[in-house]
């Protein structure tokens, strides 16, 4: 391939990604006991040893292959040449190495060529790959999500033709929802689908903000677009939408590329971050030659089918937020240990006192501890969700009631994972810049890119306001409220079992207060719904999602701390685990005493039911 980049570009590439593998092991094998599921169907080929080996090897791949390309992708971005997207130098080689190693399909079923690991391993794999190079990992990640939709809803022919090729790197994949005039209002879609005599559909329309909408990475130069469109005569709104498989190049039943399918790259966006990911405007059927096929055989089920990929993607976005926040924190921690500035607060009266590493300054210590607690808490929340997935899978057909409980918790936690992880991921990156001071604002250090990359996470795959409305308007009441009751019940069990703990009693009191605040707000919302006060919900739903997320994280961190306290009894002061477990204790206490009280305060704010944003006249906002 002709290079559009300086010849010595890769020679100067460096890895700046860092990850905490010890915390991953703690979550898997100490807090959530993943080992209980290993060696038995459907995870019979997996044990703790080979999981730790796989995680270690993926981290090596992330730091040696993807990490050095992260800054390159950011600085040089993608280009459109002769109507096709050229990705940054090194991306195509990384794609080949990724699929050769098999790391993209660790958790994929062996039916489709994967390793069949627990979902938790796939989640942690995504953290490592996304953290090392968020923009690059979006290409294979989207292909995997699209393949999952076809695998779940497609006909036998579609599964055979598309899924394997999308999972092994031969073909890419996207989802195409958003249109220029509609934004998040997907039901306003004007992309059309006209049925042909042979059963195919002629697709015509424009989609925007399509991540990975075109690229030069896939081995067979094909991309499978999942396109929402309205069949002629279908009703307005989301109920009239159907989902279509629209390949970049038409293929026969043997997967051979036959011809161009009239899918055009109109342009790529020039963005604040994730510059190595091609965000495209795509035109379908500009020359009336674009053909698609309905996924499965049922029309007008497009939104239900697309939500399969949306939920996959929303969890993935939460992982992205965690991944960059974790590396931002670890880089800031390293810098704080090395950077000397100012004297110790203990020597504040002595102007000749020696300069000390900034980690000795109380305000820096506070920022680092808050970042640590939030990063580890968010990771625990995400792995909590993934272990629900693994247990639902293991129990399927054996214990339907327990499987339903785990399914309900997945549904309830998904908006928390997407929204809280992405919001806090950006805030943690910003706080990391603050630890660096002026140096953090420079491209000499990685945190400024992490911050720019992270901003999109709260916007795409459904803005976080939409996530909060989904939580309050749908998820809290699912199964007649049983999922929410089970969630609050699990936390109350922990509180009751540990309320008199010798070390954590005061912290658990704060957890109890936060628990009562969240439960009380749920009942307040019920009253609002019954009284028809629907206009109040959008004003406070984002605040509530944050409350509920911080309750969950406070619980999981204190659960870790109780476990860590027990483990310390068997660890010598000089063993690395002594510092690790001690850190768990301090992080949980900090979160309980500094973050959980804000949950109570937010509940009081919500109870005031202020509707002034709805009442102010438009003209009164200003010029």
N, C-alpha and C positions, 0 to 999 in steps of 0.2 A: 504494500500500500504506500502511495506517495505520502510523505510526511509534510504536514502543514505547520510544523512546529520546529523550533530551533533544534539542531542536531544534538546539542549537548544537554538538552532539557532533563532527560532522565538521569544523567550522570550526577546532577546536583540535587536529585530528589532525596528527601529524608523522611523517615517515619517519626511522627510525633504523637502517635496514638498510644494510650495506656488503658489497661483494663484491670479489674480486680478479680482474678480467678479464684482467690481464696474465698471471697464472699459468695461467688457462684457455687462453690463446693458446699459451703455452709448451708445455703438455701436448699440445695438438692438433697443433701444427705444428713443434715442435722436438724433443720427446721421442718422441712416438708416430707422427709423420709421417702424419697423417690425409690429407694432400694426395695421397698415393700412391693413394688410393681414389677421389678426386674426378674428375668428368668422365667416368667410366666407369660402366657398368651395375653395380649398380642406383642409383648416385648421380650419374648423368650430368648432372643439372641443377644440381649444387652445385660451387662453387669456394671458395677461401679467402676471397675478398673478400665474397661474399654470406653466408658463415658468420659472419664477424666483424660484418657489418652486423646480422644477425639476433640474435646474442648481445647486441650493444650496445642494440638496440631492446627486447629482452626485459628487460634490466637497467633501462632507463628505465621500462618498464611496472611492473616490480617495485617500484621506488622511488617512483614517482608515484601508482600506483593501489593496490597491495597493502600496501606498507610502512605508509602512514598508518592502515590499518585494523587493524594487528596488535595494538596496545595496546587499541583499542576492543573488538575481539573478546574479548580477555583479560578486560577489566574488566566487560563487560556480558553476555558469553556468549550462549547460546541460551535460548529460552523455548518452552514448550508452551502454545499458545492454541487452545482448542476442538479439542484432539486433534491438532493439527499443530505442527510445529516452525517457529518464526520465528528466522531467523539474525540476527546483529548488523547494525546499520545500516550500509549501504554494501556489504555482501556481494553483494546481488542485482545492484546496478549493476556491481560488479567482475566478476561472472560474465558479464554481457552483454558487457562490454568485452573480457574474455579471449577469448571465442569469436568476437567480431567481428574481433579482431586475428589470430586463428588460432594463437596461441602454444601452446595446449594440444596441438595436433596436428602440431607441427613434424616429429616423427619417424614419424608415422602414414603408412601406405601411401596413395598417391594413389587407390587402389581405394576407400578409405573416406573420401576427401575431405581427406587430409593432405598435407603437403609432401614426404614421402618422404626426409627427411634421414637421414644416418647416425645410429645409436643414440647416439653420443657427443654429438651436439647435443641430443638429447632428454634425456640425462643432465644436461648442464650447464644446460639450460632448467629442469629440475626443481630443481637447486640454487638457482637464482635465485628461482624462484617460492616454493619451500619456505622459503628463508631469509628472504624478505620477509614471509611470512605462512604459517606452517606449517599452522595450523588451516584457513584458507581453502583451501589447495591440496589438502587431503585430499579435498574433495568431487569436484573434477574428476579427481583422480588415481585415486580408487577407481572412478569411472565408466569411466575408460580401461582399468583393469586388468580389470574385469568384461567390458567389450566385447572385449578381447583373447581371453578364454576362449571367449566365444560365437563369435568369429570363427575360432577354431582348431578347436573341437569341434562347433559347432552345425551343424544342417542348412542347406541352401541357403535355405530359407524363413526360418529363424531369423536367419541372417546378414543377409538382406535387410531383415527387419523390425526387428531390434534394434540392430545394430552401428553403423550410420551415425547413428542418433538418439542413441545413448549417447556418441558421439564429438563431436557438434556442439553439445552442450549442451541439446538438446530434452528428453532424459531423463537422470536420474542413474543410479548403479549402486552396488551394495554386494556384499560377500560375507558370508554368514551361517553361521558355523561354531559358535561357542561357545554353550554352554547353561549354565543356572545351576548344575547339579549336576556338570558335567563339566570346565569350565575347558579346559586344554590337552589333556585326554583326549577327543579328538574322537570316538574309537570308541565312547564311552558315550552318543552322541547318542540321544535318544528322540523326536525329531521324526519324524512318520510321513507316508507318502505312500500313498494308496489309489487304485489305478487305476480310472478311470471308463470307461464304454463308449465314449466319444468319443475316448479316448486321452489325455485330460488326467489329472491326478492331484489328489486332494484333499489339501492340505497342512495339518498340524495340529501346533503346537508353539510353543515360546518360545525366542528367541535373545537373547543379551545381548552387551554391549560392541560394538554394531554402529555403527562410525564412519559418519557420514553417513546413518544409518538413516532419517531423514526430514529434509526441508528445503524451503525455499520458493524455491530457486534455479533449478531446471530450467524451461525455457521452457514446456513442455507439462504441467508439474505431474505428472510420473510418475517413478518410480524403479524400476529393474529389480534385484530382489534375486536373487542366486545362493544358493540354500538347499540345504544338505546335509540329506538326510532318508533314512529307511530305508523302503523299500517293504515292504508287508505280506508276511511270510514270508521276508524276507531274513535272511542269517546275521548273528550278532552281530559287533561290532567294526567296524573301518574297511572291511573287505572287503564289508560289506553295505550301504554307503552309496552313494547316487546323488545327482547334482547336478541341481537344478531351476531353471528360470527362473520367478520368481514376481514379476510386476509389481505395483506398488502399486495401479495401476488396470488392469483388463482392457482389452485392445485388440483390434481386428480386424486383418485382414491388411493393411490400409491404414494402420495405426498410429493409428487414431482411438480415443480414450478412450471406452469403453462404460460402465463402472460401477466402483464401489469393489470391491476384491478381498479384503476382510476381512483386511487387514494393519493392525494397530493399534500405535500408539506407547503403550506402557505407561508409560514414564517416560524421562527423560534423566539421565545421570549428572552429578554435581557433582564436578569433578575438580581435581587439583593444577595441571594445565596444559592446553594446547590447548583452552581454554574456548570458542573460537569454532567448534569442531567438535562437532556434536551426536552424542554417543555414546549410542545408544538401546537400550532393552529393547523388543523387537518381539514381538508376538503374532500368530501365523499361524493363521487358521481358528477363531477364538474362537466364531464363529457358524456354523461348518461351511460357510463360503462361499468359502474360499480355494483357488484353482486355480493349479496350476503345470504346466509342461511339461518333460519330460526333455530335457536338452541332448543333441543328437544322437539316436541311436536305441538306445544300449547301456546297459542297467541295470548298477548296481553298480560303475561306474567313477568315482564321485564324487570320491574322493580324488586319483586321478591327474589328473582334470580340474582340481580345485581347486588342486593344486600348481602348475599353470601360472600362476594368479593369485598364489599364495603366493610363488613365486620372483620374480615381477614386483614384488610388494609388499615383499619382503625387501630387494631392491636399493634400492627407493624409501625404505625406512626408513634404510638406510645413508646415502643422500643427505640425508635430513632431519638426521641426526646431523652430517654434514659442514657442512650449510648454516648451522645455528644456531651451531656451533662457530666457523666462519669469521667470521661477523659478530660473535660475542662477542669473538674475538681482535682483530679490527680496531677495534672500539669501545674495548677495553681499551688497545690501542696508542695510539689518539688521546688517550685520557684520560691515559695515562702521559706523553705528550709535553707535555701542558698543565698537569697538576697539579704544583704546587711544594710540596715538603715535605722538611724536613731538609737538611742540608748534604752536600756530596760526601764520599764515604768518604776521599778524598784529604786533606780538611780536618778529619779527625776530632778533631784536637787543638785546633781553633779554634772556640770556641762562638759567635763573632761572624761566622762565615763565612756567605755568602749562601745562601738557600734555593735548591734546584735542582729541576728537573723530576724526578719519581720514576723516569723511565726511566734516569736516571744511577745509580741504586742497583743494586748487583750482584744482589741477590735478585730484584728486579723484572725485570732483564734476563734472568736465568735463566728465570723463568716465561714471559716473552714469547717467548724463543727456543724453549722447549719447545713452547709453543702453536703457534708458527709452523711448526716442523718437523712436528708431528703433523697439523696442518690440511693442509699441503701434501702430506704423505705419504699421508694418507687420500684426498685428492682424486686423487692419482696412482694409488692402488690402485683407486679406482672407475673412473677413466678407462681404466686398464689393462683392467679387465673389459669396459668398453663397446667398446674397440677390438678385443677378441677377438670380441665380437658382430658388429661391422662386418666384420671379416675373414671370419668364418664365413659371413655373408650373401653377401659378394662371391665367395667360393670355392665356394658351394653348386653342385653339379653340374659343377664344373670340376676341382676337386682335392679328392677326398673325404678323403684322408688328412690334408691340412692343415686342412680344415674340421673334421674329427674332433678334431684337436689343440686348435683354438680352442674347440670345444664343451666339451671336457674341462676346459679351464682356466676357462671360465665356471662350470661345475658346482662346481669346487674352490674358486673365489674367492667364490662367493655367500655362504656362511656367514661368511667373514671380513669381507666388506663389511658385512653386516647387523650382526654382533655387535660387532666391534671399533670400527666407526665410531659405533655407538650408545653403547657403553660410554664410549669416549673423548670423544664429543661432549658427554656430560653432565659428564665430568671437566674438560674444557677450559672449559666454561661456568662451573663452580665455581671454577676457577683464575682466570678473568676477574673474577669477583666479588672474589676475593682481591686482585687488582691494584688494584681500585677502593677496597678497604678498606671501611669502613662505608658509604660512598656506594653501593657496588655492591649492598648489601642493600636499597636503597630503590627504589621504583618510578619515581623520577626518572630512572633509567638503565635501559637495555634488558636488561642481562645477567641480572637476577634472573628476568625472564620467560623468557629463553632457557633458563635452568637448569631452571625448572619445566616448561616445554614438553618439554625433552629427556629427562626421566626416563622417560617412557612408551616411548621408542624401544627400550630394552632388554627391554621386556616384551611389546609386541604383535607380531603376525605370527610367533609362536613365540618364547618367551623365549630369551635368549642361552644359557642352559644347554641348551636344545633344539638350538640352532644348533651348539653344540660337540659334542653327541652325534651329530648328523647328520654333522659333519665327521669325527670319529674313527670312528664306527661304519659310515658309508656312503661318504663322499666319498673318504677316503684310499685305499680299496680298489677304487674304481670302475675299470673297464677293467683289472682285474688289477693295480691299482697304477700303471698307465702314466701317468695324469694327474699323480699325485704325483711320479713319477720325472721327468716332463717339467718340472714346476715347479722342482724342485730342480736339475735339469740346466741350466735357463735361468740360474739364479742362479750356478751354478758356472762357467758359461761367462764371465759377467761378471767373476767373481772372478779367474779364470785370465788374462783379458785385461788386468786392471788391477792385479794384486797388487804390481807394482813401480812404480806411479805415483808421480811425484816428490812430489806433495802429499797423496795419499790412501792411501798404502801402509798406514799405521797403522790408519786407519779400516777399510780393507778386511780387515785381519787380524781385526778384531772381527766383521765380516760373516762371514768364514770360520768363526770359532768358533761363531757363532750358527747357521750353516748345518749344521755338524756336530752341534750340539746338537739341532736339529729332526730331522735325519735319524736320529740315534741314538734319539730318543724314538719315532719312527715304528716302528723295529725293535723297541723295547721293547714297544710296544703289540701288535705282531704276536705276540710271545712270550706276552703275557698272553691274547690271544684263543685261541691254540693250547692254552694250559694251562688255560683255563676260568676265568681270574680276571676275570670280567666285572664283578664288584662294585667293582673298582678304577677302572674307566673313568669313571663319573660323578663321582668325587672329584677327578679331574685334568683332565677334558676341557676345561673353561673355561680353565684355565691353558695348556693346549696351544694352544687356538685363539689366545690372545693371543701366545704364542711365535711361531706361524707367521705371524700378521699382522705382527708387528714385524720378523720376518725379511724378509717381502715389502716392507714399507715402507722398511726400511734399505737394501735393494737398490735400490729405485726412487729413493730420495733420493740415493744415491751415484751412480747412473746420471745423475741430473740434475746433480750436482755436477761430474762429469767433463765433461759437455757444457758446463756453464756456464764452466768453466775455459778451454775451447777458445774459447768465444764472447767472453770478456773480451779476448782478444788483438786483436779488431777493434772494440772499443768504447772511446770516450774516457772519461776520468775524470768528465767533466761530463754525460755522457749518462745519462738515467734507467735505461737497461738495465745500467749499470755497478753501481749499487746493487742492482738486481734479481738479477743473476748472482752478485754477492758474497754476497747473502743466501742463495742456493741452496747455496753452498759451506759457509757457516757452519752452516746448518740441518742439512745432511747429516753434517758432522763431529760436531756436538753429539749427534745421534741415535745415531751409531755408537759414540760413547764413553760415553754416559750411559744409553741405552736398550738397545742390543744386548747389553751384558754381563749384563743381567738375564735375557735369554733363556737364557744358559748357566746362570745360577743356578737358574732355574726348572726346567730339565732335571734338575739334580741333586736338587732337591726331589722331582720326580715319580719319579725312580729309587729313592727311599727306600721307595716303595710303602706309605706309612702308611695304615692302614685304621681308625684310631681312631674317626672319625665313625660307621663302621658297627658298631663294637663297644661303644660307650658305651650303657648301658641308658637307656631313655627317661626313667626317673625321675631319673637322675643329671644330667640337664640343669638341674634346679632346680625351684623351686616351680611 
